[in-house]
């Protein structure tokens, strides 16, 4: 199943979502212009390498100053390839605007950054000996998914299911679609802990940490009704309620 449309109604232009997508794309275009040697040095400085914070001797002394912890933030703006970037930005574009609309630009940006940092910390804690640079917006975007499913539990997601050469379109409950995704992260993350060789290079626990952070922060960060007029029944996306439900 490939998601192609979010059904939650929005009022405001998702400026922060646009800026985040543009920033991620700009950083990636900078990455692809670097030589292999320059890229290695760039990732060594700005990607997250957990062993740097837990093992003495691999990268000199264990990190101590504030600047040494910058990768917990900067890694969420780096990507390892075109497919990595496109899938992350598509997911952000699909689910981010509804969350931004209900939280407001400032709180939404705070949620994104907080979930990204929690994702980074979770990855480092569960992979303390890893010398593999971790990078990508997946953890922060997982937080957006967590906030989305918390705020719109009855929403539907329109998905594309290709059957041979025939594209079929369905709308499925967001809680089911995102729930299956999260269950996959838990399964793969647990497998990576029990059998590290089978874990691959995907930061499963970053996704889990970011998602849980988004789930927890969505309600306290949501704007109160006094600051956001409730939707009327006729303001929804065609065929759906304003909350995205049928």
C-alpha positions in Angstrom: 0.0 0.0 0.0 1.3 3.4 -1.0 -0.4 6.4 0.6 -1.4 9.1 -1.8 -3.8 11.4 0.0 -4.6 12.6 3.5 -8.4 13.3 4.1 -8.2 15.7 7.1 -9.4 19.2 6.3 -7.0 22.1 6.8 -7.4 25.9 6.8 -4.0 27.3 6.7 -1.1 27.1 4.3 1.5 24.7 5.7 4.4 27.1 5.6 6.6 25.2 8.1 6.1 21.9 6.2 7.1 23.6 3.0 10.2 25.1 4.6 11.3 21.8 6.2 10.9 20.0 2.8 12.9 22.8 1.1 15.6 22.7 3.7 16.0 18.9 3.5 16.2 19.1 -0.3 18.7 21.9 -0.2 21.0 20.0 2.2 20.8 16.9 0.1 21.7 18.8 -3.0 24.7 20.1 -1.1 25.6 16.5 -0.2 25.5 15.2 -3.7 27.9 17.9 -4.9 30.6 16.8 -2.4 33.4 14.5 -3.4 33.5 11.1 -1.6 36.2 12.3 0.7 34.4 15.5 1.5 31.1 13.6 2.1 32.8 11.3 4.5 34.1 14.2 6.5 30.8 16.0 6.3 28.9 12.9 7.7 31.6 12.4 10.4 30.8 15.9 11.6 27.0 16.2 11.2 25.6 12.6 11.1 25.0 10.8 14.4 27.6 8.1 15.4 26.5 6.6 18.7 29.9 5.1 19.6 31.2 8.6 19.8 29.2 9.1 23.0 29.7 5.8 24.7 33.2 4.4 23.8 36.5 6.1 24.6 39.2 5.9 21.9 37.2 5.4 18.7 36.9 9.1 18.0 39.1 10.6 20.6 37.6 11.5 24.0 34.0 11.0 24.7 31.9 14.0 23.6 31.6 16.6 26.3 31.0 20.1 24.9 27.6 21.3 23.5 29.0 21.4 20.0 29.8 17.7 20.2 26.1 16.9 20.6 25.1 18.9 17.5 24.6 15.7 15.4 21.6 14.8 17.5 19.9 17.8 15.7 21.8 18.0 12.4 21.4 14.4 11.4 17.7 14.8 10.9 18.4 17.1 7.8 20.7 14.6 6.1 19.7 11.8 3.7 21.6 8.8 2.2 20.1 8.8 -1.3 17.3 10.0 -3.6 14.9 7.3 -2.6 15.5 8.0 1.1 14.8 11.7 0.6 11.8 11.3 -1.6 10.0 8.8 0.7 10.6 10.9 3.7 9.5 14.2 2.1 6.4 12.6 0.6 5.4 11.3 4.0 6.0 14.7 5.5 4.0 16.4 2.8 1.1 14.0 3.2 0.7 14.1 6.9 2.4 17.2 8.1 -0.1 19.9 6.9 -2.9 18.5 9.0 -0.8 18.4 12.1 0.6 21.9 11.4 -2.9 23.3 10.9 -4.1 22.1 14.3 -0.9 23.0 16.3 0.1 26.2 14.6 3.5 26.9 13.0 5.5 27.4 16.1 4.3 24.4 18.1 4.5 22.3 15.0 8.1 23.2 14.4 8.8 22.5 18.1 7.1 19.1 17.8 9.2 18.2 14.7 12.5 19.2 16.3 11.6 17.5 19.7 10.6 14.3 18.0 13.8 14.3 15.9 16.0 14.8 18.9 14.2 12.1 20.9 14.6 9.8 17.9 18.3 10.5 17.8 18.7 9.8 21.5 16.7 6.6 21.3 18.8 5.4 18.4 22.0 6.1 20.3 20.8 4.4 23.5 19.8 1.2 21.7 22.9 1.2 19.5 25.7 2.4 21.8 28.5 0.6 19.9 27.5 1.6 16.4 30.1 3.4 14.3 27.6 3.7 11.4 26.6 7.3 10.7 22.8 7.6 11.3 21.0 10.2 9.3 17.6 11.1 7.9 14.4 12.9 8.8 12.6 9.6 9.4 12.6 9.9 13.2 11.1 13.4 13.2 8.6 12.4 10.6 7.7 9.4 12.7 6.8 11.9 15.3 4.5 13.6 12.9 2.8 10.3 12.2 2.4 9.7 16.0 0.8 13.1 16.4 -1.4 12.6 13.4 -2.8 9.3 14.6 -3.3 10.7 18.1 -5.2 13.8 16.8 -7.1 12.1 14.0 -7.7 8.5 15.1 -10.8 8.1 12.8 -9.2 9.7 9.7 -8.9 7.7 6.5 -5.8 7.5 4.2 -6.2 7.0 0.5 -3.8 4.4 -0.7 -2.7 3.0 -4.0 -2.5 -0.8 -4.4 -1.0 -1.9 -7.7 -2.4 -5.3 -8.9 -0.1 -6.3 -11.7 -0.6 -3.3 -14.0 -3.9 -2.2 -12.6 -3.8 0.6 -10.0 -6.5 0.2 -7.3 -7.4 3.0 -4.9 -8.8 2.4 -1.4 -9.2 4.5 1.7 -8.1 2.8 4.9 -8.3 3.9 8.6 -5.2 6.0 9.4 -4.8 4.1 12.7 -4.6 0.8 10.8 -2.2 2.1 8.2 0.1 3.9 10.6 -0.4 1.1 13.2 0.9 -1.5 10.8 3.9 0.7 10.0 4.7 1.1 13.7 4.3 -2.7 14.3 6.8 -3.3 11.6 9.3 -0.9 13.2 8.9 -2.7 16.6 9.4 -6.1 15.0 12.4 -5.0 13.0 13.9 -3.1 15.9 13.5 -6.1 18.2 15.1 -8.3 15.6 18.0 -5.9 15.3 18.6 -6.1 19.0 18.4 -9.9 19.2 20.3 -10.5 15.9 22.4 -7.4 15.1 23.6 -8.8 11.8 20.0 -8.9 10.6 19.3 -5.3 11.6 20.7 -3.7 8.5 21.5 0.0 8.4 18.0 1.3 9.2 17.6 3.2 12.5 14.4 1.3 13.6 14.6 2.6 17.2 14.9 6.2 16.0 11.5 5.7 14.2 10.0 4.1 17.4 11.3 6.9 19.7 10.1 9.6 17.4 6.7 8.1 17.0 6.2 7.7 20.7 7.3 11.3 21.3 4.8 12.5 18.7 2.0 10.4 20.2 2.8 11.9 23.7 3.2 15.5 22.7 0.3 15.9 20.2 -2.4 16.6 22.8 -0.6 19.1 25.1 0.6 21.0 22.1 -2.7 21.2 20.3 -4.3 24.7 20.1 -7.3 25.1 22.4 -10.8 25.6 20.9 -10.6 29.3 21.9 -7.7 29.8 19.5 -9.0 27.6 16.6 -12.6 27.6 15.5 -14.1 24.1 15.3 -14.9 22.8 11.8 -18.5 22.7 10.5 -19.7 19.5 8.9 -19.6 20.9 5.4 -15.9 22.0 5.6 -14.4 18.5 5.1 -12.6 17.1 2.1 -15.1 15.9 -0.5 -16.6 12.6 0.8 -15.1 12.9 4.3 -15.7 14.6 7.6 -13.4 17.5 8.6 -11.6 15.0 10.9 -10.9 12.8 7.9 -13.5 10.1 8.9 -16.3 8.8 6.7 
